[in-house]
Amino acid sequence: MSAVSLTIDEFGRRLRAREITAEQMTEECLRRIDVENPRLNAFILIMADQARRQARDADRELSAGRDRGALHGVPISIKDLLDVRGTPTTAASRVREGHVAGTLGIANRSERTFTADEVTLLGEIGDKIGRAIAERPEPASH
């Protein structure tokens, strides 16, 4: 079974069992993007170096006993509609060509930008919300 076909839960179990690393998963995802993106045109910006660095950091953290939760070490992609500080956000539109997150946005309103660490934190919050929903008791039927 290819690592990229694992569910997040399966990947997490294998990561914590040291059967796979976040770096290995990230490399496999990057290889697949390299092969498939010319046909699919799904990615505008591929931040491979940053992804590799974050994967190595995630592996080091896990080895040191710091587990950030179910999404720890999971490679993610961010839709080109969400500003990530310091990176281009085009929304696949020529109107936003040259826009780099962290500057004034369209219609001169201040746009919220996110650092990579904040995106990780948002994933952790989403994971906690997902667990809370999954663990809530069923409502009593009347």
Beta strands, then each sheet from edge to edge (+ up, - down):
end
